[in-house]
Amino acid sequence: MIATATIDDELKRKILTFQRNEITEHYIYRKLAQSAKDEQNKQVLLDIADEELKHYRIWKAYTKQDIKPSRLMLLKYYLIARILGITFGVKLMERGEKSAQISYHDIAPHVSDARSILKDENEHENKLISMINEERLMYVGSIVLGLNDALVELTGALAGFTFAFQNTRLIALAGLITGIAASLSMGASEYLSTKSEVHEEGLKDPIKASVYTSVAYILTVAFLILPFFVLPNVYVALGATLVNALIVILLFTFYVSVAKDLPFRKRFLEMATLSLCVAGLTFAIGYLIRTFLGIEI
């Protein structure tokens, strides 16, 4: 550790920023621990909170100042973690530390403790975070299954119905019936698929897997069909549906990429391209069927 007298104003300002981040995260983890029902999760969160407090005290030894946590950051990440899951909230917050970790490298030649703190951030805390046990992540595969199928199948079906029917109410009705039937079918398939797996501790419950799949499917269906209930022009409604599909893909891909440490860009482009290509193909099929059969509705 270096003497306080050797710290210039710019270096001290950086260290004060690190200090505020550490104490803020300490309080976030402690607050999440207080609301955690799972005892393992509670202990993991408390352990990480202790790590953050230790880092805060290291920085305080340099600045000789007490720093209050950022109330805005505390509220922001606490609410995100409560609504979208502890793992997502924690990993999103840790992503925000990447810029701070780059700064740790910059000051390491002047502050030797920066290296040890960086090591803790990259190794110990990440290991602790991976120990968090959260049900929604266990069933994320079932949710992805429901979302993917709804996005691909229903965007395609709605595109086909659009040219075949030329009536927003008929399209919405046909899409709703198709979506509900498909959601039940997907739920049943996921139930049978999960039930056929070897039953070992930690594996998914078939009923829960089925519910997650069906709910994800039907919610996606409702969001995709909504434009046909509120917009009078079939082509405008179809365009809005495709935008809704991209919104769903964007939001859920981001969620999974953060919570499961997966690449965002590649997964988003794959899902978006597949959904749009299927929609375009079925729109063409609807046009051909309507033209060759000469059916007017």
NORRAHU-V825419 format. One record per pair of residues at least 4 apart in sequence whose ideal C-beta (glycine too) atoms are under 7 Angstrom apart, sorted by sequence separation. I is the first residue (numbers start at 0). J is the second residue. If there is no record, write none. Layout:
i/j
I/J
I/J
This chain:
i/j
1/5
6/10
7/11
8/12
9/13
10/14
11/15
12/16
13/17
14/18
15/19
16/20
17/21
18/22
19/23
20/24
21/25
22/26
23/27
24/28
25/29
26/30
27/31
28/32
29/33
30/34
31/35
37/41
38/42
39/43
40/44
41/45
42/46
43/47
44/48
45/49
46/50
47/51
48/52
49/53
50/54
51/55
52/56
53/57
54/58
55/59
56/60
58/62
69/73
70/74
71/75
72/76
73/77
74/78
75/79
76/80
77/81
78/82
79/83
80/84
83/87
84/88
85/89
86/90
87/91
88/92
89/93
90/94
96/100
97/101
98/102
99/103
101/105
102/106
103/107
106/110
112/116
113/117
114/118
115/119
116/120
117/121
118/122
119/123
120/124
121/125
122/126
123/127
124/128
125/129
134/138
135/139
138/142
139/143
140/144
141/145
142/146
143/147
144/148
145/149
146/150
147/151
148/152
149/153
150/154
151/155
152/156
153/157
154/158
155/159
156/160
157/161
159/163
160/164
166/170
167/171
168/172
169/173
170/174
171/175
172/176
173/177
174/178
175/179
176/180
177/181
178/182
179/183
180/184
181/185
182/186
183/187
184/188
185/189
186/190
187/191
188/192
189/193
190/194
191/195
198/202
203/207
204/208
205/209
206/210
207/211
208/212
209/213
210/214
211/215
212/216
213/217
214/218
215/219
216/220
217/221
218/222
219/223
220/224
221/225
224/228
225/229
226/230
232/236
233/237
234/238
235/239
236/240
237/241
238/242
239/243
240/244
241/245
242/246
243/247
244/248
245/249
246/250
247/251
248/252
249/253
250/254
251/255
252/256
253/257
254/258
255/259
262/266
263/267
264/268
265/269
266/270
267/271
268/272
269/273
270/274
271/275
272/276
273/277
274/278
275/279
276/280
277/281
278/282
279/283
280/284
281/285
282/286
283/287
284/288
285/289
286/290
287/291
288/292
6/11
35/40
59/64
68/73
80/85
83/88
119/124
164/169
203/208
230/235
256/261
261/266
289/294
35/41
107/113
164/170
196/202
230/236
255/261
256/262
106/113
107/114
256/263
80/88
32/41
35/44
79/88
80/89
161/170
164/173
227/236
230/239
103/113
160/170
193/203
226/236
253/263
256/266
194/205
252/263
32/44
76/88
79/91
193/205
31/44
32/45
103/116
157/170
160/173
226/239
103/117
160/174
226/240
252/266
190/205
193/208
252/267
28/44
32/48
76/92
190/206
100/117
157/174
223/240
226/243
156/174
190/208
249/267
252/270
28/47
29/48
189/208
190/209
248/267
28/48
100/120
189/209
223/243
153/174
156/177
222/243
223/244
187/209
248/270
25/48
28/51
186/209
189/212
248/271
96/120
153/177
153/178
222/247
25/51
186/212
245/271
248/274
24/51
25/52
185/212
186/213
185/213
219/247
149/178
152/181
21/51
25/55
183/213
244/274
182/213
185/216
21/54
22/55
21/55
182/216
241/275
181/216
182/217
18/55
21/58
148/185
241/278
90/128
179/217
182/220
89/128
178/217
18/58
145/185
17/58
18/59
144/185
26/68
178/220
14/58
18/62
22/66
23/68
40/85
86/131
144/189
22/68
23/69
27/73
31/77
85/131
178/224
14/61
15/62
19/66
26/73
30/77
34/81
86/133
14/62
18/66
85/133
141/189
15/64
23/72
27/76
31/80
61/110
84/133
175/224
19/69
23/73
27/77
86/136
174/224
11/62
15/66
84/135
84/136
171/224
174/227
31/85
6/61
57/112
171/227
170/227
171/228
3/61
57/116
0/60
3/63
167/227
54/116
167/230
170/233
167/231
27/92
54/119
138/203
137/203
145/211
157/223
167/233
141/208
145/212
149/216
153/220
24/92
144/212
145/213
148/216
165/233
50/119
138/207
142/211
146/215
150/219
154/223
167/236
138/208
141/211
145/215
149/219
153/223
141/212
145/216
149/220
161/233
50/123
138/211
142/215
146/219
50/124
161/237
47/124
20/99
158/237
47/127
157/237
46/127
17/99
157/240
43/127
154/240
43/130
154/241
43/131
13/102
154/244
40/131
40/132
13/106
39/132
150/244
37/132
10/106
150/247
150/248
10/109
146/247
146/251
1/109
1/110
0/111
0/112
139/255
139/259
150/270
154/274
158/278
162/282
161/282
136/258
151/273
155/277
159/281
163/285
147/270
151/274
154/277
155/278
158/281
159/282
162/285
150/274
154/278
158/282
161/285
162/286
156/281
159/284
160/285
163/288
151/277
155/281
159/285
163/289
158/285
162/289
169/296
166/296
165/296
164/296
94/257
91/257
87/254
90/257
90/258
87/257
83/254
87/258
86/258
84/258
